[in-house]
Amino acid sequence: MFIHYGFEDTYYSTTYSRSLPLNDFVFGIKYVITSDTSLVTDHYSLVRDGYKKVYKNPYYIPVVYTGKTNEVEVSDYWMNTVNNMAVMMTGIDIYKVDGNADYNKLKTIAEKIREKGCTVVKSNGMFISVETNSTEDSYMLSSLMYDENWHIKVNGKNVHQEPYMKYFLSIPLESGIANRIEMVYIPSGMIPGLIIMVTAFVTILIHYIIKRKIRRTNNVY
């Protein structure tokens, strides 16, 4: 299904009731799947018309991309935060003179950020492998949520994630070279849980062996 729709590992595809260009822009939504055409804005292009209609978002950005910094001023008004990110990445703001979003500008901004996109080599849920296509930038930036349970290596070296736009994840890179990022998600409590499970299994096994030896000894006498 995703191949038919043109889905790529680098991008999310989603189905939900209300599509907003600025939300889809910052979250890296490339396609919107919906059965309610009235809830999709005129800014999207229809690419498949069936029981579920598929729309392409012209303002999508990669889920992972690179930038020279990860410092974005966070505002109480979410649109200002998105604008601060756009200015940081491209030097272009998203506003018209009247204060509304300028979608012609947003399209240009998205195109410029896509030039910084990374290649997702492998993704299986708990493990993500990414290669950068730029050697000039200092950070991998993403719409993945910041979470301390991510364990990250850059070019084989352990690194610590940093927050990006408060809620998203960014990773410091080695400058001047292409970077290979490997991310493993290990839920908190998983390792202690495995230790308890293994300990319990070993205890039961030892108990079984001892009990069996005692039974054999009693049978001999």
C-alpha positions in Angstrom: 0.0 0.0 0.0 2.7 2.5 1.0 4.7 1.7 -2.1 1.7 2.4 -4.3 1.2 5.7 -2.4 4.8 6.6 -2.8 5.7 6.2 0.9 9.4 6.4 1.8 11.1 5.3 5.0 12.4 8.9 5.5 8.9 10.3 5.9 5.7 9.6 7.9 2.4 8.8 6.3 -0.7 9.3 8.4 -4.5 9.1 8.6 -6.4 11.6 10.7 -9.3 14.0 10.5 -7.8 17.5 10.3 -4.7 18.5 8.3 -3.0 21.7 8.9 0.0 22.7 6.7 2.1 24.1 9.6 1.6 21.0 11.7 2.4 18.7 8.8 5.4 20.8 7.9 7.1 20.6 11.3 6.2 16.9 11.8 7.4 15.8 8.4 4.1 14.5 7.1 4.4 13.8 3.4 1.1 12.2 2.7 -2.3 12.5 4.3 -4.8 9.6 4.0 -8.4 10.6 4.6 -12.0 9.7 3.7 -13.3 13.2 4.4 -12.3 15.6 1.7 -13.9 18.6 3.4 -11.3 18.4 6.2 -8.3 18.7 3.9 -7.2 22.2 3.0 -6.9 23.4 -0.6 -3.1 23.5 -0.2 -2.8 19.8 -0.7 -2.7 18.0 -4.0 -4.8 14.8 -4.6 -2.6 11.9 -5.7 -5.1 9.0 -5.4 -8.9 9.1 -5.4 -10.6 6.0 -3.9 -12.3 4.8 -0.8 -9.5 6.6 1.0 -8.2 9.7 -0.7 -4.5 10.4 -0.6 -3.1 13.9 -0.6 0.5 15.0 -0.9 1.7 17.8 1.3 3.9 20.2 -0.7 5.3 21.6 2.6 6.7 18.4 4.0 10.2 18.3 5.4 12.3 15.2 6.2 11.7 13.5 9.6 15.5 13.8 10.0 17.7 16.6 8.6 20.8 18.5 9.5 21.4 22.1 10.6 24.2 24.3 11.8 22.6 24.7 15.2 19.8 23.3 17.3 18.9 26.5 19.1 15.4 27.6 18.4 13.6 30.1 20.6 10.5 28.5 21.9 7.4 30.8 22.1 4.2 30.4 24.0 2.5 30.6 20.6 3.4 27.5 18.6 3.3 29.3 15.2 6.0 31.6 16.4 8.1 28.7 17.4 7.7 27.1 13.9 8.6 30.5 12.4 11.8 30.7 14.6 12.8 27.3 13.3 12.2 28.3 9.7 14.3 31.5 10.1 17.1 29.5 11.9 17.2 27.0 9.0 16.7 29.2 6.0 16.6 32.9 7.0 13.0 33.2 5.7 10.0 33.8 8.0 6.6 32.3 7.3 4.4 35.3 7.8 2.6 37.7 5.5 2.3 41.3 6.3 -1.2 40.7 7.8 0.3 38.1 10.2 -1.1 35.0 8.5 1.1 32.2 7.1 2.5 32.8 3.6 2.3 29.3 2.0 4.5 30.4 -0.9 7.2 31.2 1.6 6.5 27.9 3.4 7.0 25.9 0.2 10.3 27.6 -0.4 11.4 27.0 3.2 10.4 23.3 3.0 12.3 22.9 -0.2 15.5 24.4 1.3 15.2 22.1 4.4 14.7 19.0 2.2 18.1 19.8 0.7 19.5 19.0 4.2 17.6 15.7 4.5 19.3 12.6 5.9 19.0 9.1 4.5 17.3 6.6 6.7 19.3 3.4 6.1 17.3 1.1 8.4 14.3 1.5 10.7 12.6 -1.4 12.6 10.8 0.4 15.4 13.4 0.2 18.2 16.4 0.8 16.0 17.1 3.6 13.5 20.2 4.0 11.3 20.7 7.3 9.6 23.4 8.7 7.3 23.9 12.5 6.8 24.2 13.9 3.3 25.9 17.2 4.5 29.4 17.4 6.0 29.0 21.1 7.0 26.3 20.9 9.7 26.8 20.4 13.4 23.5 18.7 14.3 21.0 16.1 13.2 17.6 17.6 13.8 14.3 15.7 13.8 10.6 15.5 14.5 11.3 12.4 16.7 10.3 13.2 20.3 13.1 13.9 22.8 13.2 10.9 25.2 16.0 9.8 27.5 15.4 6.2 26.5 17.2 6.8 23.2 20.7 5.3 23.2 22.7 7.0 20.4 26.0 6.5 18.6 27.6 8.8 16.0 30.3 7.1 14.0 30.5 4.4 16.6 30.9 6.8 19.6 28.3 7.2 22.3 26.7 10.7 22.3 23.9 12.3 24.3 20.8 13.7 22.6 19.8 17.4 23.1 16.3 18.9 23.0 15.3 20.7 19.8 12.3 23.1 19.9 11.9 21.8 23.5 10.1 18.6 22.6 12.0 17.2 19.6 15.3 15.4 19.4 18.7 16.6 18.1 22.1 14.9 18.0 25.5 16.6 17.8 27.5 15.6 14.8 31.2 15.4 13.9 31.8 18.3 11.5 33.7 18.0 8.2 32.7 14.4 7.6 29.7 12.3 6.7 28.1 10.9 9.9 26.4 7.6 10.6 23.9 7.8 13.4 22.6 4.6 15.1 19.7 5.0 17.5 18.3 2.3 19.8 15.2 2.8 21.9 15.3 0.9 25.2 12.3 1.5 27.4 13.0 2.4 31.0 12.8 -0.7 33.2 13.5 -3.1 30.3 17.0 -4.1 31.4 16.1 -4.6 35.1 13.1 -6.6 33.9 15.3 -8.8 31.8 17.7 -9.3 34.7 14.8 -10.3 37.0 13.5 -12.7 34.4 16.9 -14.4 33.8 17.5 -14.6 37.5 14.1 -16.2 38.1 14.8 -18.7 35.2 18.2 -19.6 36.6 16.8 -20.0 40.1 14.0 -22.3 38.9 16.5 -24.3 36.8 18.9 -24.7 39.8 15.9 -25.8 42.0 14.9 -28.4 39.4 18.5 -29.8 39.1 18.9 -30.0 42.9 15.5 -31.6 43.3 16.3 -34.2 40.6 19.6 -35.1 42.2 17.9 -35.6 45.6 15.3 -37.8 44.0 18.0 -39.9 42.3 19.9 -40.2 45.5 16.9 -41.4 47.4 16.2 -44.0 44.7 19.7 -45.4 45.0 19.3 -46.0 48.7 
